[in-house]
Amino acid sequence: MRKGQITKEHIIRESAGLFNTKGYTGASLSDIINRCGIRKGGIYNHFENKDEIALAAFDYSFSQILSLLSKEQENAVNSKQKLLAICKVYIELIESNVLEGGCPILNTAVESDDGHPQLKDRAQRAMNLLFEKLTRIINEGIQNKEFRSDIDPEEVCSYMIAVIEGGLMLSKLLDDSKYIRHCSSNVMKYIDHEMMNG
C-alpha cells in the first residue's frame, strides 16, 4: 500500500471515531488535525473539505458494523441464531466499546436529520442495507420452515431495528448497558413467541 493511501486511511479511521463521538457539528477540522497528527495541508492532500471526510468516516464506521455482524453470524447454524447475533453485536457496541461512539447510523440519523442531507442520505442507505440483510435472513428462515410463513419480514425488521437501536440510544444516554440488554431480551422473546414455526 502506498504512503498516500495509508495516510488517507489513517485520517478516515481517526475521523470516524471523532465524528461518531462528537458528531459532525461538534468535530472541527482542528479536532481532526489534532487527532490525526497531520498538518492541515496533509488533510487537504486527500480531502477537499470536512464534508468529504465525514462521508468517508461514516462509510468506514458502517463497514465496521457490517464486519462485526458478519463475524458474529459465521457460526450461526440457523436463521434464528443469525438474528440473535445482531443483538449480541449491539450489546458489544455498548459494553466493549468495539466501535468508538457506538452505532454510526443512530448517531448520524439523530444529528443529520435536516442539517446535513448528504450524511442523512448515507445513513438512509446504510439502514436500507441493514433492512435488506435482515429481510434475507427472515425469508431464509421462512423457506426453511424455521419461521412462520405468515410473518411480514418488513414488519419484523422494523420492530427489531427500532427496539435494538432504541436500547442502544437509552444505554448511551443513561450510561447503562441494561437498556440494550432489556431490549435485546425483548427481541429474543419476540423471535421465540411470534416468529418460530411450531
BELKA-V255868 format. One record per residue. N is the residue number from 1. SS is DSSP state (2 for helix, 1 for strand, 0 for the rest). PHI is phi in radians with two decimals (* if undefined). NEAR is the number of other ideal C-beta (glycine too) atoms within 12 Angstrom. Layout:
BEGIN
n:N ss:SS phi:PHI near:NEAR
n:N ss:SS phi:PHI near:NEAR
END
This chain:
BEGIN
n:1 ss:0 phi:* near:9
n:2 ss:0 phi:-1.26 near:9
n:3 ss:2 phi:-1.01 near:12
n:4 ss:2 phi:-1.05 near:14
n:5 ss:2 phi:-1.20 near:13
n:6 ss:2 phi:-1.08 near:14
n:7 ss:2 phi:-1.10 near:24
n:8 ss:2 phi:-1.05 near:27
n:9 ss:2 phi:-1.15 near:22
n:10 ss:2 phi:-1.10 near:27
n:11 ss:2 phi:-1.08 near:37
n:12 ss:2 phi:-1.09 near:34
n:13 ss:2 phi:-1.07 near:27
n:14 ss:2 phi:-1.18 near:30
n:15 ss:2 phi:-1.17 near:43
n:16 ss:2 phi:-1.03 near:38
n:17 ss:2 phi:-1.09 near:30
n:18 ss:2 phi:-1.15 near:35
n:19 ss:2 phi:-1.14 near:45
n:20 ss:2 phi:-1.29 near:39
n:21 ss:2 phi:-1.79 near:25
n:22 ss:2 phi:-1.67 near:23
n:23 ss:2 phi:1.50 near:28
n:24 ss:2 phi:-1.13 near:39
n:25 ss:2 phi:-1.21 near:20
n:26 ss:2 phi:-1.28 near:18
n:27 ss:0 phi:-1.60 near:30
n:28 ss:0 phi:-1.63 near:21
n:29 ss:2 phi:-1.09 near:28
n:30 ss:2 phi:-1.08 near:17
n:31 ss:2 phi:-1.05 near:24
n:32 ss:2 phi:-1.09 near:38
n:33 ss:2 phi:-1.04 near:24
n:34 ss:2 phi:-1.13 near:17
n:35 ss:2 phi:-1.18 near:27
n:36 ss:2 phi:-1.42 near:30
n:37 ss:0 phi:1.16 near:13
n:38 ss:0 phi:-2.19 near:27
n:39 ss:0 phi:-1.16 near:17
n:40 ss:2 phi:-0.95 near:19
n:41 ss:2 phi:-1.07 near:11
n:42 ss:2 phi:-1.15 near:20
n:43 ss:2 phi:-1.18 near:32
n:44 ss:2 phi:-1.25 near:20
n:45 ss:0 phi:-1.18 near:16
n:46 ss:0 phi:-1.98 near:28
n:47 ss:0 phi:-2.37 near:27
n:48 ss:0 phi:-1.30 near:14
n:49 ss:0 phi:-2.82 near:16
n:50 ss:2 phi:-1.10 near:30
n:51 ss:2 phi:-0.98 near:24
n:52 ss:2 phi:-1.10 near:24
n:53 ss:2 phi:-1.14 near:37
n:54 ss:2 phi:-1.07 near:43
n:55 ss:2 phi:-1.15 near:33
n:56 ss:2 phi:-1.14 near:33
n:57 ss:2 phi:-1.15 near:44
n:58 ss:2 phi:-1.09 near:44
n:59 ss:2 phi:-1.01 near:31
n:60 ss:2 phi:-1.13 near:32
n:61 ss:2 phi:-1.06 near:40
n:62 ss:2 phi:-1.17 near:35
n:63 ss:2 phi:-1.10 near:23
n:64 ss:2 phi:-1.15 near:31
n:65 ss:2 phi:-1.07 near:40
n:66 ss:2 phi:-1.05 near:25
n:67 ss:2 phi:-1.14 near:17
n:68 ss:2 phi:-1.10 near:27
n:69 ss:2 phi:-1.13 near:33
n:70 ss:2 phi:-1.07 near:18
n:71 ss:2 phi:-1.13 near:17
n:72 ss:2 phi:-1.20 near:25
n:73 ss:2 phi:-1.54 near:28
n:74 ss:0 phi:-0.93 near:13
n:75 ss:0 phi:-1.64 near:13
n:76 ss:0 phi:-1.20 near:23
n:77 ss:0 phi:-1.66 near:13
n:78 ss:0 phi:-2.64 near:22
n:79 ss:2 phi:-1.17 near:34
n:80 ss:2 phi:-1.03 near:28
n:81 ss:2 phi:-1.11 near:22
n:82 ss:2 phi:-1.13 near:32
n:83 ss:2 phi:-1.21 near:42
n:84 ss:2 phi:-1.13 near:32
n:85 ss:2 phi:-1.07 near:32
n:86 ss:2 phi:-1.13 near:44
n:87 ss:2 phi:-1.01 near:37
n:88 ss:2 phi:-1.06 near:30
n:89 ss:2 phi:-1.10 near:35
n:90 ss:2 phi:-1.24 near:43
n:91 ss:2 phi:-1.16 near:33
n:92 ss:2 phi:-1.09 near:28
n:93 ss:2 phi:-0.99 near:38
n:94 ss:2 phi:-1.50 near:36
n:95 ss:2 phi:-1.43 near:23
n:96 ss:0 phi:-1.88 near:16
n:97 ss:0 phi:0.88 near:17
n:98 ss:0 phi:-1.13 near:25
n:99 ss:0 phi:-2.29 near:36
n:100 ss:0 phi:-0.90 near:25
n:101 ss:0 phi:1.64 near:34
n:102 ss:0 phi:1.55 near:42
n:103 ss:0 phi:-1.41 near:42
n:104 ss:2 phi:-1.17 near:45
n:105 ss:2 phi:-1.17 near:39
n:106 ss:2 phi:-1.06 near:39
n:107 ss:2 phi:-1.04 near:42
n:108 ss:2 phi:-1.24 near:40
n:109 ss:2 phi:-1.07 near:32
n:110 ss:2 phi:-1.18 near:28
n:111 ss:2 phi:-1.38 near:28
n:112 ss:0 phi:-1.73 near:29
n:113 ss:0 phi:-0.79 near:19
n:114 ss:0 phi:-2.15 near:10
n:115 ss:0 phi:-1.40 near:17
n:116 ss:0 phi:-2.49 near:24
n:117 ss:2 phi:-1.02 near:16
n:118 ss:2 phi:-1.18 near:22
n:119 ss:2 phi:-1.20 near:38
n:120 ss:2 phi:-1.05 near:24
n:121 ss:2 phi:-1.05 near:19
n:122 ss:2 phi:-1.09 near:34
n:123 ss:2 phi:-1.13 near:34
n:124 ss:2 phi:-1.11 near:21
n:125 ss:2 phi:-1.12 near:21
n:126 ss:2 phi:-1.11 near:34
n:127 ss:2 phi:-1.13 near:28
n:128 ss:2 phi:-1.07 near:19
n:129 ss:2 phi:-1.15 near:23
n:130 ss:2 phi:-1.09 near:33
n:131 ss:2 phi:-1.03 near:26
n:132 ss:2 phi:-1.04 near:19
n:133 ss:2 phi:-1.10 near:29
n:134 ss:2 phi:-1.12 near:36
n:135 ss:2 phi:-1.05 near:27
n:136 ss:2 phi:-1.05 near:20
n:137 ss:2 phi:-1.11 near:34
n:138 ss:2 phi:-1.14 near:36
n:139 ss:2 phi:-1.08 near:23
n:140 ss:2 phi:-1.09 near:23
n:141 ss:2 phi:-1.13 near:30
n:142 ss:2 phi:-1.20 near:24
n:143 ss:2 phi:-1.07 near:16
n:144 ss:0 phi:-1.44 near:19
n:145 ss:0 phi:1.07 near:14
n:146 ss:0 phi:-1.42 near:27
n:147 ss:1 phi:-1.85 near:31
n:148 ss:0 phi:-1.07 near:22
n:149 ss:0 phi:-1.35 near:18
n:150 ss:0 phi:-1.65 near:12
n:151 ss:0 phi:-1.36 near:26
n:152 ss:0 phi:-1.74 near:18
n:153 ss:2 phi:-0.95 near:29
n:154 ss:2 phi:-1.15 near:17
n:155 ss:2 phi:-1.13 near:19
n:156 ss:2 phi:-1.09 near:31
n:157 ss:2 phi:-1.03 near:32
n:158 ss:2 phi:-1.00 near:21
n:159 ss:2 phi:-1.09 near:27
n:160 ss:2 phi:-1.05 near:38
n:161 ss:2 phi:-1.16 near:35
n:162 ss:2 phi:-1.08 near:24
n:163 ss:2 phi:-1.19 near:30
n:164 ss:2 phi:-1.16 near:44
n:165 ss:2 phi:-1.14 near:39
n:166 ss:2 phi:-1.12 near:26
n:167 ss:2 phi:-1.11 near:35
n:168 ss:2 phi:-1.11 near:42
n:169 ss:2 phi:-1.08 near:26
n:170 ss:2 phi:-1.11 near:25
n:171 ss:2 phi:-1.11 near:30
n:172 ss:2 phi:-1.20 near:28
n:173 ss:2 phi:-1.14 near:17
n:174 ss:2 phi:-1.78 near:15
n:175 ss:0 phi:0.89 near:13
n:176 ss:0 phi:-2.62 near:16
n:177 ss:0 phi:-1.28 near:24
n:178 ss:2 phi:-1.08 near:17
n:179 ss:2 phi:-1.23 near:27
n:180 ss:2 phi:-1.18 near:38
n:181 ss:2 phi:-1.20 near:25
n:182 ss:2 phi:-1.05 near:24
n:183 ss:2 phi:-1.17 near:31
n:184 ss:2 phi:-1.10 near:36
n:185 ss:2 phi:-1.09 near:21
n:186 ss:2 phi:-1.16 near:23
n:187 ss:2 phi:-1.13 near:37
n:188 ss:2 phi:-1.08 near:27
n:189 ss:2 phi:-1.13 near:19
n:190 ss:2 phi:-1.05 near:28
n:191 ss:2 phi:-1.07 near:35
n:192 ss:2 phi:-1.14 near:19
n:193 ss:2 phi:-1.66 near:12
n:194 ss:2 phi:-1.89 near:22
n:195 ss:2 phi:-1.97 near:33
n:196 ss:1 phi:-1.19 near:24
n:197 ss:0 phi:-1.51 near:20
n:198 ss:0 phi:1.47 near:9
END
